[in-house]
């Protein structure tokens, strides 16, 4: 027979908290980890000749990759060369090449 003043099981009290954590993990943390891995892979696979976009919005072509984790970008229209860290690259630019 159940007592009217009995408290629910401690496991049942923490179940909603565990469910909320699981939802946050699968909806927020897991995709962020995947995106970070993809970004690291893209940065490690950079090579000369790649057209890239930096976090500052600069679009340029990689002309050199230095041993100290810096890259040299050629920026049009004046073919200005900029040196920046490899981590400043946010994405590869998908520009169409004229043949």
C-alpha positions in Angstrom: 0.0 0.0 0.0 1.3 3.5 -0.9 1.7 6.1 1.7 0.3 9.5 0.8 3.4 11.4 2.1 6.0 9.3 0.3 8.4 11.1 -2.0 9.2 9.8 -5.5 12.3 7.8 -6.2 15.5 9.9 -6.5 16.1 8.4 -9.9 12.8 9.7 -11.1 13.6 13.1 -9.8 16.8 13.4 -11.9 15.3 11.8 -15.0 14.1 15.1 -16.5 17.5 16.7 -15.9 19.2 13.7 -17.6 16.9 14.0 -20.6 17.5 17.7 -21.0 21.3 17.1 -20.9 20.9 14.3 -23.6 18.9 16.6 -25.8 21.5 19.4 -25.5 24.3 17.0 -26.3 22.7 15.6 -29.4 21.3 19.0 -30.7 24.2 21.3 -29.8 27.5 19.7 -28.7 27.7 16.8 -31.1 27.2 19.0 -34.2 29.7 21.6 -32.9 32.3 18.9 -32.4 31.7 17.6 -36.0 32.0 21.1 -37.4 35.2 21.7 -35.5 36.7 18.5 -36.8 35.8 19.4 -40.4 37.3 22.9 -39.9 40.6 21.4 -38.6 40.7 18.9 -41.5 40.1 21.7 -44.0 42.9 23.8 -42.4 45.4 20.9 -42.5 44.6 20.2 -46.1 45.3 23.7 -47.4 47.7 23.9 -50.3 49.1 26.6 -52.5 46.7 27.7 -55.3 43.6 27.3 -53.1 41.2 30.2 -53.1 40.2 30.9 -49.5 38.0 33.3 -47.4 39.4 34.5 -44.1 37.5 35.2 -41.0 37.8 38.9 -41.8 36.2 38.4 -45.2 39.3 38.7 -47.3 39.2 36.5 -50.4 42.6 35.5 -51.8 44.7 32.7 -53.3 47.4 30.9 -51.2 50.8 31.5 -52.7 52.9 30.0 -49.8 52.5 28.0 -46.7 55.3 28.6 -44.2 56.6 26.2 -41.5 55.5 28.6 -38.7 51.8 28.0 -39.4 51.5 31.2 -41.5 50.2 31.5 -45.0 50.8 34.1 -47.7 47.7 35.2 -49.6 47.6 37.0 -53.0 44.6 39.4 -53.0 43.2 40.9 -56.2 43.0 43.4 -58.0 46.5 44.6 -57.2 48.0 41.2 -56.4 48.8 42.4 -52.9 50.4 39.8 -50.7 49.2 39.4 -47.1 50.7 37.1 -44.4 48.3 35.7 -41.9 48.0 32.6 -39.6 46.5 29.5 -41.0 43.7 29.5 -38.5 42.4 32.8 -40.0 41.1 30.8 -43.0 37.4 30.2 -42.5 36.5 28.5 -45.7 37.5 27.5 -49.2 36.2 29.9 -51.8 34.4 28.1 -54.7 35.3 30.4 -57.6 34.8 29.4 -61.1 38.0 29.1 -63.2 37.9 30.4 -66.7 39.4 28.1 -69.3 
